[in-house]
């Protein structure tokens, strides 16, 4: 069925979108289908040979349990130690992360962006402080 046919069927069966909208849109239906894994299957990903401790950006984001867009912004800001972008399409970002780097990124994920930006503003490397320095105690 097309998105418009699905919208018609949903309305015929008494379904309406949330947030007091009067009708579903094609994009709403397509997004729902993607979330449910329905519709056209995407073409297989090209096989990329990765070196030891190299990750495709979306795979590393999944490993770190974070949005890929956030990890991409970290690459752009220089918060990831080693990253390279493939020159041939699709231009995947490849990020190097061994066990120590994975742990550093997990700890960095727990920090707020303003804290990291403040550290960079002071001219410091935005690395994660040891746990003892991160723990705040009440007076």
N, CA, C and O atoms as a Tinker XYZ file with bonds, in Angstrom:
   556  protein
     1  N      0.840000   -1.188000    0.000000    73     2
     2  CA     0.000000    0.000000    0.000000    64     1     3
     3  C      0.883000    1.249000    0.000000    63     2     4     5
     4  O      1.984000    1.247000    0.552000    81     3
     5  N      0.389000    2.297000   -0.618000    73     3     6
     6  CA     1.110000    3.558000   -0.595000    64     5     7
     7  C      0.829000    4.267000    0.732000    63     6     8     9
     8  O     -0.070000    3.877000    1.476000    81     7
     9  N      1.602000    5.304000    1.016000    73     7    10
    10  CA     1.390000    6.066000    2.247000    64     9    11
    11  C     -0.010000    6.667000    2.271000    63    10    12    13
    12  O     -0.662000    6.673000    3.315000    81    11
    13  N     -0.480000    7.173000    1.125000    73    11    14
    14  CA    -1.831000    7.753000    1.069000    64    13    15
    15  C     -2.908000    6.695000    1.317000    63    14    16    17
    16  O     -3.902000    6.974000    1.988000    81    15
    17  N     -2.723000    5.502000    0.791000    73    15    18
    18  CA    -3.684000    4.412000    1.031000    64    17    19
    19  C     -3.694000    4.019000    2.506000    63    18    20    21
    20  O     -4.750000    3.725000    3.065000    81    19
    21  N     -2.537000    4.013000    3.125000    73    19    22
    22  CA    -2.457000    3.694000    4.557000    64    21    23
    23  C     -3.161000    4.771000    5.375000    63    22    24    25
    24  O     -3.876000    4.460000    6.327000    81    23
    25  N     -2.961000    6.041000    5.006000    73    23    26
    26  CA    -3.619000    7.147000    5.710000    64    25    27
    27  C     -5.139000    6.996000    5.605000    63    26    28    29
    28  O     -5.851000    7.133000    6.600000    81    27
    29  N     -5.629000    6.714000    4.397000    73    27    30
    30  CA    -7.075000    6.531000    4.200000    64    29    31
    31  C     -7.590000    5.385000    5.057000    63    30    32    33
    32  O     -8.630000    5.519000    5.703000    81    31
    33  N     -6.884000    4.266000    5.075000    73    31    34
    34  CA    -7.301000    3.097000    5.862000    64    33    35
    35  C     -7.310000    3.411000    7.362000    63    34    36    37
    36  O     -8.236000    3.019000    8.073000    81    35
    37  N     -6.287000    4.112000    7.836000    73    35    38
    38  CA    -6.233000    4.482000    9.253000    64    37    39
    39  C     -7.437000    5.332000    9.643000    63    38    40    41
    40  O     -8.049000    5.110000   10.688000    81    39
    41  N     -7.773000    6.309000    8.798000    73    39    42
    42  CA    -8.923000    7.162000    9.091000    64    41    43
    43  C    -10.239000    6.387000    9.028000    63    42    44    45
    44  O    -11.143000    6.631000    9.827000    81    43
    45  N    -10.347000    5.456000    8.081000    73    43    46
    46  CA   -11.553000    4.633000    7.973000    64    45    47
    47  C    -11.762000    3.799000    9.237000    63    46    48    49
    48  O    -12.896000    3.527000    9.630000    81    47
    49  N    -10.665000    3.400000    9.865000    73    47    50
    50  CA   -10.756000    2.570000   11.059000    64    49    51
    51  C    -10.759000    3.401000   12.344000    63    50    52    53
    52  O    -10.700000    2.847000   13.441000    81    51
    53  N    -10.829000    4.727000   12.209000    73    51    54
    54  CA   -10.983000    5.589000   13.373000    64    53    55
    55  C     -9.696000    6.011000   14.061000    63    54    56    57
    56  O     -9.740000    6.509000   15.186000    81    55
    57  N     -8.551000    5.825000   13.415000    73    55    58
    58  CA    -7.280000    6.238000   14.010000    64    57    59
    59  C     -6.921000    7.653000   13.579000    63    58    60    61
    60  O     -7.137000    8.043000   12.431000    81    59
    61  N     -6.374000    8.407000   14.512000    73    59    62
    62  CA    -5.900000    9.751000   14.234000    64    61    63
    63  C     -4.563000    9.945000   14.921000    63    62    64    65
    64  O     -4.281000    9.294000   15.927000    81    63
    65  N     -3.732000   10.837000   14.387000    73    63    66
    66  CA    -2.395000   11.033000   14.976000    64    65    67
    67  C     -2.484000   11.724000   16.335000    63    66    68    69
    68  O     -3.501000   12.333000   16.667000    81    67
    69  N     -1.411000   11.623000   17.114000    73    67    70
    70  CA    -1.390000   12.289000   18.421000    64    69    71
    71  C     -1.264000   13.799000   18.267000    63    70    72    73
    72  O     -1.131000   14.321000   17.160000    81    71
    73  N     -1.307000   14.473000   19.384000    73    71    74
    74  CA    -1.087000   15.921000   19.455000    64    73    75
    75  C     -2.152000   16.711000   18.701000    63    74    76    77
    76  O     -1.869000   17.766000   18.134000    81    75
    77  N     -3.363000   16.198000   18.698000    73    75    78
    78  CA    -4.531000   16.903000   18.160000    64    77    79
    79  C     -4.404000   17.278000   16.691000    63    78    80    81
    80  O     -5.051000   18.220000   16.233000    81    79
    81  N     -3.591000   16.562000   15.961000    73    79    82
    82  CA    -3.530000   16.796000   14.521000    64    81    83
    83  C     -4.720000   16.107000   13.888000    63    82    84    85
    84  O     -5.196000   15.089000   14.390000    81    83
    85  N     -5.195000   16.656000   12.799000    73    83    86
    86  CA    -6.419000   16.134000   12.194000    64    85    87
    87  C     -6.179000   14.963000   11.265000    63    86    88    89
    88  O     -7.068000   14.134000   11.068000    81    87
    89  N     -4.989000   14.885000   10.693000    73    87    90
    90  CA    -4.734000   13.807000    9.749000    64    89    91
    91  C     -3.269000   13.377000    9.831000    63    90    92    93
    92  O     -2.399000   14.132000   10.266000    81    91
    93  N     -3.030000   12.159000    9.405000    73    91    94
    94  CA    -1.667000   11.674000    9.279000    64    93    95
    95  C     -1.047000   12.309000    8.036000    63    94    96    97
    96  O     -1.759000   12.668000    7.098000    81    95
    97  N      0.261000   12.443000    8.030000    73    95    98
    98  CA     0.956000   12.898000    6.833000    64    97    99
    99  C      1.736000   11.714000    6.259000    63    98   100   101
   100  O      1.944000   10.702000    6.928000    81    99
   101  N      2.156000   11.865000    5.018000    73    99   102
   102  CA     2.943000   10.801000    4.393000    64   101   103
   103  C      4.229000   10.562000    5.180000    63   102   104   105
   104  O      4.641000    9.416000    5.358000    81   103
   105  N      4.863000   11.628000    5.648000    73   103   106
   106  CA     6.118000   11.474000    6.399000    64   105   107
   107  C      5.872000   10.735000    7.706000    63   106   108   109
   108  O      6.706000    9.928000    8.117000    81   107
   109  N      4.746000   10.992000    8.372000    73   107   110
   110  CA     4.423000   10.263000    9.615000    64   109   111
   111  C      4.328000    8.763000    9.338000    63   110   112   113
   112  O      4.859000    7.944000   10.088000    81   111
   113  N      3.644000    8.422000    8.252000    73   111   114
   114  CA     3.465000    7.006000    7.902000    64   113   115
   115  C      4.806000    6.378000    7.549000    63   114   116   117
   116  O      5.108000    5.266000    7.980000    81   115
   117  N      5.607000    7.089000    6.768000    73   115   118
   118  CA     6.923000    6.542000    6.390000    64   117   119
   119  C      7.822000    6.361000    7.616000    63   118   120   121
   120  O      8.525000    5.357000    7.730000    81   119
   121  N      7.798000    7.329000    8.526000    73   119   122
   122  CA     8.618000    7.227000    9.734000    64   121   123
   123  C      8.170000    6.031000   10.577000    63   122   124   125
   124  O      9.003000    5.291000   11.100000    81   123
   125  N      6.872000    5.846000   10.706000    73   123   126
   126  CA     6.350000    4.708000   11.467000    64   125   127
   127  C      6.758000    3.397000   10.809000    63   126   128   129
   128  O      7.122000    2.441000   11.494000    81   127
   129  N      6.696000    3.352000    9.487000    73   127   130
   130  CA     7.088000    2.131000    8.780000    64   129   131
   131  C      8.575000    1.833000    8.985000    63   130   132   133
   132  O      8.963000    0.677000    9.155000    81   131
   133  N      9.409000    2.889000    8.967000    73   131   134
   134  CA    10.845000    2.672000    9.216000    64   133   135
   135  C     11.073000    2.135000   10.624000    63   134   136   137
   136  O     11.867000    1.214000   10.820000    81   135
   137  N     10.373000    2.714000   11.611000    73   135   138
   138  CA    10.527000    2.278000   13.002000    64   137   139
   139  C     10.131000    0.823000   13.171000    63   138   140   141
   140  O     10.716000    0.099000   13.977000    81   139
   141  N      9.128000    0.395000   12.399000    73   139   142
   142  CA     8.641000   -0.983000   12.506000    64   141   143
   143  C      9.381000   -1.944000   11.580000    63   142   144   145
   144  O      9.117000   -3.146000   11.586000    81   143
   145  N     10.309000   -1.410000   10.782000    73   143   146
   146  CA    11.073000   -2.265000    9.869000    64   145   147
   147  C     10.259000   -2.723000    8.678000    63   146   148   149
   148  O     10.542000   -3.773000    8.101000    81   147
   149  N      9.254000   -1.953000    8.302000    73   147   150
   150  CA     8.385000   -2.309000    7.177000    64   149   151
   151  C      8.777000   -1.521000    5.939000    63   150   152   153
   152  O      9.507000   -0.534000    6.022000    81   151
   153  N      8.294000   -1.957000    4.812000    73   151   154
   154  CA     8.551000   -1.223000    3.569000    64   153   155
   155  C      9.735000   -1.792000    2.828000    63   154   156   157
   156  O     10.153000   -2.928000    3.050000    81   155
   157  N     10.264000   -0.976000    1.946000    73   155   158
   158  CA    11.382000   -1.403000    1.109000    64   157   159
   159  C     12.611000   -1.663000    1.967000    63   158   160   161
   160  O     12.911000   -0.916000    2.899000    81   159
   161  N     13.297000   -2.713000    1.638000    73   159   162
   162  CA    14.544000   -3.026000    2.325000    64   161   163
   163  C     15.655000   -2.168000    1.732000    63   162   164   165
   164  O     15.739000   -2.003000    0.515000    81   163
   165  N     16.496000   -1.630000    2.588000    73   163   166
   166  CA    17.607000   -0.823000    2.092000    64   165   167
   167  C     18.654000   -1.745000    1.463000    63   166   168   169
   168  O     18.776000   -2.909000    1.845000    81   167
   169  N     19.400000   -1.218000    0.507000    73   167   170
   170  CA    20.418000   -2.055000   -0.129000    64   169   171
   171  C     21.482000   -2.457000    0.892000    63   170   172   173
   172  O     21.700000   -1.752000    1.877000    81   171
   173  N     22.137000   -3.582000    0.656000    73   171   174
   174  CA    23.160000   -4.009000    1.615000    64   173   175
   175  C     24.282000   -2.981000    1.715000    63   174   176   177
   176  O     24.633000   -2.325000    0.734000    81   175
   177  N     24.835000   -2.854000    2.914000    73   175   178
   178  CA    25.933000   -1.919000    3.136000    64   177   179
   179  C     27.182000   -2.456000    2.447000    63   178   180   181
   180  O     27.446000   -3.658000    2.482000    81   179
   181  N     27.945000   -1.570000    1.823000    73   179   182
   182  CA    29.181000   -2.048000    1.197000    64   181   183
   183  C     30.146000   -2.542000    2.273000    63   182   184   185
   184  O     30.207000   -1.992000    3.373000    81   183
   185  N     30.883000   -3.569000    1.940000    73   183   186
   186  CA    31.831000   -4.129000    2.894000    64   185   187
   187  C     33.059000   -3.229000    2.968000    63   186   188   189
   188  O     33.710000   -2.957000    1.960000    81   187
   189  N     33.358000   -2.778000    4.169000    73   187   190
   190  CA    34.513000   -1.902000    4.387000    64   189   191
   191  C     35.474000   -2.639000    5.300000    63   190   192   193
   192  O     35.089000   -3.097000    6.376000    81   191
   193  N     36.719000   -2.752000    4.875000    73   191   194
   194  CA    37.718000   -3.388000    5.713000    64   193   195
   195  C     38.187000   -2.386000    6.756000    63   194   196   197
   196  O     38.707000   -1.320000    6.424000    81   195
   197  N     37.998000   -2.741000    8.013000    73   195   198
   198  CA    38.415000   -1.873000    9.107000    64   197   199
   199  C     39.632000   -2.464000    9.794000    63   198   200   201
   200  O     39.760000   -3.682000    9.914000    81   199
   201  N     40.516000   -1.601000   10.240000    73   199   202
   202  CA    41.679000   -2.036000   11.010000    64   201   203
   203  C     41.229000   -2.386000   12.428000    63   202   204   205
   204  O     40.074000   -2.167000   12.794000    81   203
   205  N     42.143000   -2.928000   13.214000    73   203   206
   206  CA    41.828000   -3.235000   14.612000    64   205   207
   207  C     41.358000   -1.969000   15.315000    63   206   208   209
   208  O     41.924000   -0.893000   15.125000    81   207
   209  N     40.328000   -2.110000   16.120000    73   207   210
   210  CA    39.764000   -1.031000   16.935000    64   209   211
   211  C     39.153000    0.101000   16.114000    63   210   212   213
   212  O     38.983000    1.207000   16.628000    81   211
   213  N     38.820000   -0.153000   14.850000    73   211   214
   214  CA    38.124000    0.844000   14.052000    64   213   215
   215  C     36.645000    0.491000   14.000000    63   214   216   217
   216  O     36.262000   -0.678000   13.952000    81   215
   217  N     35.822000    1.544000   14.012000    73   215   218
   218  CA    34.367000    1.392000   14.022000    64   217   219
   219  C     33.767000    2.328000   12.982000    63   218   220   221
   220  O     34.260000    3.438000   12.780000    81   219
   221  N     32.705000    1.880000   12.323000    73   219   222
   222  CA    31.868000    2.819000   11.569000    64   221   223
   223  C     31.123000    3.647000   12.595000    63   222   224   225
   224  O     30.736000    3.133000   13.645000    81   223
   225  N     30.915000    4.925000   12.304000    73   223   226
   226  CA    30.297000    5.831000   13.270000    64   225   227
   227  C     28.973000    5.296000   13.814000    63   226   228   229
   228  O     28.794000    5.320000   15.032000    81   227
   229  N     28.024000    4.811000   12.990000    73   227   230
   230  CA    26.764000    4.328000   13.562000    64   229   231
   231  C     26.952000    3.118000   14.484000    63   230   232   233
   232  O     26.232000    2.963000   15.471000    81   231
   233  N     27.926000    2.262000   14.153000    73   231   234
   234  CA    28.173000    1.086000   14.991000    64   233   235
   235  C     28.748000    1.488000   16.346000    63   234   236   237
   236  O     28.372000    0.929000   17.377000    81   235
   237  N     29.655000    2.454000   16.340000    73   235   238
   238  CA    30.224000    2.929000   17.602000    64   237   239
   239  C     29.158000    3.639000   18.429000    63   238   240   241
   240  O     29.113000    3.483000   19.650000    81   239
   241  N     28.304000    4.415000   17.772000    73   239   242
   242  CA    27.219000    5.093000   18.492000    64   241   243
   243  C     26.323000    4.068000   19.180000    63   242   244   245
   244  O     25.925000    4.264000   20.328000    81   243
   245  N     26.002000    2.976000   18.484000    73   243   246
   246  CA    25.195000    1.906000   19.099000    64   245   247
   247  C     25.921000    1.294000   20.286000    63   246   248   249
   248  O     25.314000    1.045000   21.328000    81   247
   249  N     27.223000    1.051000   20.133000    73   247   250
   250  CA    28.017000    0.475000   21.220000    64   249   251
   251  C     28.017000    1.392000   22.439000    63   250   252   253
   252  O     27.992000    0.920000   23.575000    81   251
   253  N     28.045000    2.705000   22.200000    73   251   254
   254  CA    28.081000    3.680000   23.294000    64   253   255
   255  C     26.680000    4.067000   23.768000    63   254   256   257
   256  O     26.533000    4.854000   24.704000    81   255
   257  N     25.654000    3.514000   23.122000    73   255   258
   258  CA    24.256000    3.790000   23.461000    64   257   259
   259  C     23.972000    5.288000   23.398000    63   258   260   261
   260  O     23.487000    5.894000   24.354000    81   259
   261  N     24.295000    5.866000   22.235000    73   259   262
   262  CA    24.090000    7.296000   22.049000    64   261   263
   263  C     23.655000    7.551000   20.617000    63   262   264   265
   264  O     23.888000    6.713000   19.745000    81   263
   265  N     23.024000    8.698000   20.356000    73   263   266
   266  CA    22.627000    9.004000   18.982000    64   265   267
   267  C     23.845000    9.200000   18.085000    63   266   268   269
   268  O     24.848000    9.784000   18.495000    81   267
   269  N     23.741000    8.705000   16.863000    73   267   270
   270  CA    24.833000    8.867000   15.904000    64   269   271
   271  C     25.092000   10.346000   15.633000    63   270   272   273
   272  O     26.238000   10.734000   15.406000    81   271
   273  N     24.063000   11.171000   15.653000    73   271   274
   274  CA    24.243000   12.605000   15.409000    64   273   275
   275  C     25.112000   13.242000   16.496000    63   274   276   277
   276  O     25.908000   14.138000   16.214000    81   275
   277  N     24.958000   12.780000   17.727000    73   275   278
   278  CA    25.777000   13.311000   18.817000    64   277   279
   279  C     27.239000   12.911000   18.623000    63   278   280   281
   280  O     28.142000   13.734000   18.769000    81   279
   281  N     27.459000   11.651000   18.296000    73   279   282
   282  CA    28.825000   11.199000   18.061000    64   281   283
   283  C     29.434000   11.953000   16.877000    63   282   284   285
   284  O     30.611000   12.312000   16.913000    81   283
   285  N     28.654000   12.190000   15.844000    73   283   286
   286  CA    29.144000   12.943000   14.695000    64   285   287
   287  C     29.554000   14.355000   15.123000    63   286   288   289
   288  O     30.574000   14.869000   14.665000    81   287
   289  N     28.764000   14.981000   15.996000    73   287   290
   290  CA    29.136000   16.326000   16.459000    64   289   291
   291  C     30.429000   16.283000   17.271000    63   290   292   293
   292  O     31.219000   17.227000   17.230000    81   291
   293  N     30.649000   15.190000   18.011000    73   291   294
   294  CA    31.905000   15.042000   18.755000    64   293   295
   295  C     33.082000   14.977000   17.786000    63   294   296   297
   296  O     34.134000   15.565000   18.040000    81   295
   297  N     32.905000   14.258000   16.672000    73   295   298
   298  CA    33.966000   14.175000   15.667000    64   297   299
   299  C     34.249000   15.573000   15.136000    63   298   300   301
   300  O     35.407000   15.976000   15.033000    81   299
   301  N     33.194000   16.317000   14.797000    73   299   302
   302  CA    33.349000   17.663000   14.251000    64   301   303
   303  C     34.032000   18.605000   15.245000    63   302   304   305
   304  O     34.789000   19.488000   14.842000    81   303
   305  N     33.769000   18.421000   16.532000    73   303   306
   306  CA    34.336000   19.285000   17.570000    64   305   307
   307  C     35.730000   18.861000   18.011000    63   306   308   309
   308  O     36.386000   19.577000   18.768000    81   307
   309  N     36.185000   17.701000   17.542000    73   307   310
   310  CA    37.503000   17.225000   17.935000    64   309   311
   311  C     37.517000   16.493000   19.268000    63   310   312   313
   312  O     38.578000   16.326000   19.869000    81   311
   313  N     36.351000   16.052000   19.739000    73   311   314
   314  CA    36.273000   15.350000   21.018000    64   313   315
   315  C     36.588000   13.863000   20.873000    63   314   316   317
   316  O     36.747000   13.161000   21.872000    81   315
   317  N     36.676000   13.385000   19.639000    73   315   318
   318  CA    37.059000   12.003000   19.356000    64   317   319
   319  C     38.512000   12.047000   18.937000    63   318   320   321
   320  O     38.892000   12.862000   18.096000    81   319
   321  N     39.330000   11.178000   19.514000    73   319   322
   322  CA    40.784000   11.268000   19.284000    64   321   323
   323  C     41.193000   11.007000   17.843000    63   322   324   325
   324  O     41.990000   11.762000   17.286000    81   323
   325  N     40.662000    9.948000   17.226000    73   323   326
   326  CA    41.060000    9.612000   15.856000    64   325   327
   327  C     39.817000    9.270000   15.044000    63   326   328   329
   328  O     39.061000    8.363000   15.393000    81   327
   329  N     39.619000   10.012000   13.954000    73   327   330
   330  CA    38.501000    9.743000   13.048000    64   329   331
   331  C     38.921000   10.116000   11.641000    63   330   332   333
   332  O     39.699000   11.047000   11.435000    81   331
   333  N     38.403000    9.387000   10.689000    73   331   334
   334  CA    38.680000    9.697000    9.286000    64   333   335
   335  C     37.407000    9.447000    8.493000    63   334   336   337
   336  O     36.591000    8.601000    8.858000    81   335
   337  N     37.248000   10.184000    7.417000    73   335   338
   338  CA    36.090000    9.998000    6.569000    64   337   339
   339  C     36.538000    9.379000    5.258000    63   338   340   341
   340  O     37.518000    9.823000    4.659000    81   339
   341  N     35.824000    8.354000    4.809000    73   339   342
   342  CA    36.165000    7.721000    3.543000    64   341   343
   343  C     35.988000    8.721000    2.410000    63   342   344   345
   344  O     35.099000    9.571000    2.456000    81   343
   345  N     36.823000    8.619000    1.411000    73   343   346
   346  CA    36.775000    9.568000    0.303000    64   345   347
   347  C     35.785000    9.150000   -0.777000    63   346   348   349
   348  O     35.313000    9.988000   -1.545000    81   347
   349  N     35.468000    7.854000   -0.841000    73   347   350
   350  CA    34.540000    7.352000   -1.851000    64   349   351
   351  C     33.148000    7.180000   -1.231000    63   350   352   353
   352  O     33.037000    6.787000   -0.069000    81   351
   353  N     32.080000    7.472000   -1.997000    73   351   354
   354  CA    30.728000    7.267000   -1.462000    64   353   355
   355  C     30.480000    5.801000   -1.166000    63   354   356   357
   356  O     31.004000    4.946000   -1.881000    81   355
   357  N     29.723000    5.479000   -0.166000    73   355   358
   358  CA    29.209000    6.394000    0.844000    64   357   359
   359  C     30.350000    6.803000    1.779000    63   358   360   361
   360  O     31.133000    5.956000    2.209000    81   359
   361  N     30.443000    8.067000    2.088000    73   359   362
   362  CA    31.574000    8.626000    2.823000    64   361   363
   363  C     31.411000    8.420000    4.328000    63   362   364   365
   364  O     31.219000    9.367000    5.091000    81   363
   365  N     31.494000    7.157000    4.725000    73   363   366
   366  CA    31.366000    6.820000    6.145000    64   365   367
   367  C     32.482000    7.451000    6.968000    63   366   368   369
   368  O     33.602000    7.638000    6.492000    81   367
   369  N     32.151000    7.772000    8.210000    73   367   370
   370  CA    33.164000    8.155000    9.187000    64   369   371
   371  C     33.645000    6.885000    9.860000    63   370   372   373
   372  O     32.842000    6.054000   10.285000    81   371
   373  N     34.960000    6.736000    9.954000    73   371   374
   374  CA    35.581000    5.600000   10.633000    64   373   375
   375  C     36.288000    6.173000   11.859000    63   374   376   377
   376  O     37.082000    7.108000   11.754000    81   375
   377  N     35.987000    5.599000   13.013000    73   375   378
   378  CA    36.530000    6.108000   14.274000    64   377   379
   379  C     37.343000    5.009000   14.939000    63   378   380   381
   380  O     36.907000    3.862000   15.032000    81   379
   381  N     38.528000    5.379000   15.399000    73   379   382
   382  CA    39.373000    4.445000   16.134000    64   381   383
   383  C     39.004000    4.521000   17.608000    63   382   384   385
   384  O     38.920000    5.607000   18.181000    81   383
   385  N     38.782000    3.357000   18.221000    73   383   386
   386  CA    38.471000    3.325000   19.653000    64   385   387
   387  C     38.821000    1.944000   20.207000    63   386   388   389
   388  O     38.131000    0.961000   19.937000    81   387
   389  N     39.907000    1.885000   20.987000    73   387   390
   390  CA    40.235000    0.643000   21.690000    64   389   391
   391  C     39.440000    0.634000   23.002000    63   390   392   393
   392  O     38.584000    1.493000   23.211000    81   391
   393  N     39.718000   -0.323000   23.878000    73   391   394
   394  CA    38.963000   -0.436000   25.130000    64   393   395
   395  C     39.081000    0.828000   25.986000    63   394   396   397
   396  O     38.095000    1.280000   26.568000    81   395
   397  N     40.296000    1.400000   26.061000    73   395   398
   398  CA    40.486000    2.617000   26.852000    64   397   399
   399  C     39.713000    3.792000   26.268000    63   398   400   401
   400  O     39.104000    4.568000   27.004000    81   399
   401  N     39.738000    3.921000   24.949000    73   399   402
   402  CA    39.010000    5.015000   24.308000    64   401   403
   403  C     37.500000    4.822000   24.462000    63   402   404   405
   404  O     36.770000    5.793000   24.659000    81   403
   405  N     37.033000    3.584000   24.374000    73   403   406
   406  CA    35.602000    3.324000   24.596000    64   405   407
   407  C     35.190000    3.767000   25.997000    63   406   408   409
   408  O     34.138000    4.380000   26.176000    81   407
   409  N     36.013000    3.458000   26.977000    73   407   410
   410  CA    35.711000    3.851000   28.356000    64   409   411
   411  C     35.721000    5.375000   28.493000    63   410   412   413
   412  O     34.860000    5.945000   29.163000    81   411
   413  N     36.701000    6.038000   27.852000    73   411   414
   414  CA    36.769000    7.498000   27.907000    64   413   415
   415  C     35.525000    8.119000   27.280000    63   414   416   417
   416  O     34.963000    9.072000   27.820000    81   415
   417  N     35.093000    7.576000   26.135000    73   415   418
   418  CA    33.910000    8.106000   25.468000    64   417   419
   419  C     32.645000    7.861000   26.289000    63   418   420   421
   420  O     31.752000    8.708000   26.323000    81   419
   421  N     32.567000    6.712000   26.945000    73   419   422
   422  CA    31.408000    6.441000   27.813000    64   421   423
   423  C     31.345000    7.453000   28.960000    63   422   424   425
   424  O     30.273000    7.953000   29.302000    81   423
   425  N     32.505000    7.745000   29.547000    73   423   426
   426  CA    32.532000    8.729000   30.638000    64   425   427
   427  C     32.205000   10.118000   30.108000    63   426   428   429
   428  O     31.498000   10.885000   30.761000    81   427
   429  N     32.718000   10.441000   28.929000    73   427   430
   430  CA    32.434000   11.739000   28.335000    64   429   431
   431  C     30.936000   11.874000   28.063000    63   430   432   433
   432  O     30.368000   12.958000   28.198000    81   431
   433  N     30.316000   10.786000   27.686000    73   431   434
   434  CA    28.868000   10.795000   27.413000    64   433   435
   435  C     28.085000   11.196000   28.659000    63   434   436   437
   436  O     27.004000   11.774000   28.550000    81   435
   437  N     28.617000   10.895000   29.836000    73   435   438
   438  CA    27.935000   11.219000   31.089000    64   437   439
   439  C     28.093000   12.685000   31.463000    63   438   440   441
   440  O     27.364000   13.184000   32.320000    81   439
   441  N     29.036000   13.385000   30.831000    73   439   442
   442  CA    29.261000   14.804000   31.134000    64   441   443
   443  C     28.349000   15.661000   30.276000    63   442   444   445
   444  O     27.887000   15.227000   29.221000    81   443
   445  N     28.095000   16.863000   30.724000    73   443   446
   446  CA    27.267000   17.768000   29.933000    64   445   447
   447  C     28.140000   18.497000   28.918000    63   446   448   449
   448  O     29.328000   18.720000   29.152000    81   447
   449  N     27.547000   18.861000   27.804000    73   447   450
   450  CA    28.274000   19.597000   26.766000    64   449   451
   451  C     28.824000   20.921000   27.293000    63   450   452   453
   452  O     29.955000   21.270000   26.954000    81   451
   453  N     28.067000   21.687000   28.120000    73   451   454
   454  CA    28.638000   22.925000   28.646000    64   453   455
   455  C     29.913000   22.703000   29.469000    63   454   456   457
   456  O     30.838000   23.513000   29.401000    81   455
   457  N     29.969000   21.610000   30.247000    73   455   458
   458  CA    31.190000   21.311000   31.005000    64   457   459
   459  C     32.374000   21.093000   30.069000    63   458   460   461
   460  O     33.468000   21.603000   30.311000    81   459
   461  N     32.150000   20.343000   29.014000    73   459   462
   462  CA    33.221000   20.040000   28.065000    64   461   463
   463  C     33.646000   21.315000   27.334000    63   462   464   465
   464  O     34.839000   21.559000   27.152000    81   463
   465  N     32.676000   22.124000   26.916000    73   463   466
   466  CA    32.996000   23.374000   26.223000    64   465   467
   467  C     33.764000   24.326000   27.136000    63   466   468   469
   468  O     34.688000   25.006000   26.690000    81   467
   469  N     33.384000   24.374000   28.404000    73   467   470
   470  CA    34.082000   25.231000   29.360000    64   469   471
   471  C     35.539000   24.777000   29.502000    63   470   472   473
   472  O     36.449000   25.604000   29.558000    81   471
   473  N     35.749000   23.478000   29.558000    73   471   474
   474  CA    37.097000   22.937000   29.666000    64   473   475
   475  C     37.919000   23.336000   28.433000    63   474   476   477
   476  O     39.081000   23.721000   28.564000    81   475
   477  N     37.324000   23.247000   27.247000    73   475   478
   478  CA    38.036000   23.637000   26.022000    64   477   479
   479  C     38.303000   25.138000   26.022000    63   478   480   481
   480  O     39.369000   25.576000   25.590000    81   479
   481  N     37.338000   25.938000   26.505000    73   479   482
   482  CA    37.493000   27.393000   26.552000    64   481   483
   483  C     38.680000   27.782000   27.427000    63   482   484   485
   484  O     39.372000   28.759000   27.143000    81   483
   485  N     38.917000   27.002000   28.507000    73   483   486
   486  CA    40.054000   27.267000   29.388000    64   485   487
   487  C     41.357000   26.778000   28.772000    63   486   488   489
   488  O     42.415000   26.908000   29.389000    81   487
   489  N     41.300000   26.213000   27.557000    73   487   490
   490  CA    42.499000   25.743000   26.881000    64   489   491
   491  C     42.911000   24.350000   27.291000    63   490   492   493
   492  O     44.027000   23.921000   26.998000    81   491
   493  N     42.029000   23.639000   27.964000    73   491   494
   494  CA    42.334000   22.286000   28.414000    64   493   495
   495  C     41.821000   21.272000   27.411000    63   494   496   497
   496  O     40.887000   21.545000   26.656000    81   495
   497  N     42.434000   20.108000   27.408000    73   495   498
   498  CA    41.987000   19.007000   26.573000    64   497   499
   499  C     40.686000   18.481000   27.166000    63   498   500   501
   500  O     40.626000   18.231000   28.370000    81   499
   501  N     39.629000   18.302000   26.347000    73   499   502
   502  CA    38.357000   17.851000   26.906000    64   501   503
   503  C     38.341000   16.359000   27.233000    63   502   504   505
   504  O     37.418000   15.638000   26.853000    81   503
   505  N     39.354000   15.917000   27.929000    73   503   506
   506  CA    39.372000   14.531000   28.359000    64   505   507
   507  C     38.621000   14.420000   29.670000    63   506   508   509
   508  O     38.387000   15.411000   30.360000    81   507
   509  N     38.262000   13.234000   29.987000    73   507   510
   510  CA    37.496000   13.003000   31.195000    64   509   511
   511  C     38.423000   12.986000   32.394000    63   510   512   513
   512  O     39.464000   12.330000   32.384000    81   511
   513  N     38.032000   13.713000   33.423000    73   511   514
   514  CA    38.817000   13.726000   34.659000    64   513   515
   515  C     38.671000   12.386000   35.362000    63   514   516   517
   516  O     37.677000   11.689000   35.157000    81   515
   517  N     39.645000   12.012000   36.190000    73   515   518
   518  CA    39.497000   10.786000   36.967000    64   517   519
   519  C     38.229000   10.840000   37.808000    63   518   520   521
   520  O     37.752000   11.916000   38.168000    81   519
   521  N     37.691000    9.663000   38.117000    73   519   522
   522  CA    36.437000    9.583000   38.858000    64   521   523
   523  C     36.448000   10.410000   40.128000    63   522   524   525
   524  O     35.442000   11.034000   40.466000    81   523
   525  N     37.579000   10.426000   40.846000    73   523   526
   526  CA    37.637000   11.154000   42.119000    64   525   527
   527  C     37.423000   12.646000   41.913000    63   526   528   529
   528  O     36.874000   13.318000   42.786000    81   527
   529  N     37.859000   13.183000   40.746000    73   527   530
   530  CA    37.677000   14.603000   40.468000    64   529   531
   531  C     36.266000   14.912000   40.010000    63   530   532   533
   532  O     35.790000   16.034000   40.181000    81   531
   533  N     35.587000   13.925000   39.426000    73   531   534
   534  CA    34.251000   14.144000   38.916000    64   533   535
   535  C     33.203000   14.056000   40.021000    63   534   536   537
   536  O     32.115000   14.614000   39.883000    81   535
   537  N     33.508000   13.384000   41.081000    73   535   538
   538  CA    32.531000   13.180000   42.145000    64   537   539
   539  C     32.432000   14.444000   42.982000    63   538   540   541
   540  O     33.434000   14.972000   43.464000    81   539
   541  N     31.211000   14.913000   43.142000    73   539   542
   542  CA    30.995000   16.100000   43.965000    64   541   543
   543  C     30.426000   15.635000   45.299000    63   542   544   545
   544  O     29.553000   14.769000   45.350000    81   543
   545  N     30.920000   16.210000   46.349000    73   543   546
   546  CA    30.410000   15.870000   47.678000    64   545   547
   547  C     29.695000   17.085000   48.247000    63   546   548   549
   548  O     30.077000   18.226000   47.987000    81   547
   549  N     28.678000   16.831000   49.006000    73   547   550
   550  CA    27.953000   17.945000   49.621000    64   549   551
   551  C     28.639000   18.329000   50.917000    63   550   552   553
   552  O     29.202000   17.469000   51.595000    81   551
   553  N     28.601000   19.648000   51.285000    73   551   554
   554  CA    29.285000   20.116000   52.493000    64   553   555
   555  C     28.654000   19.568000   53.740000    63   554   556
   556  O     29.110000   19.865000   54.844000    81   555
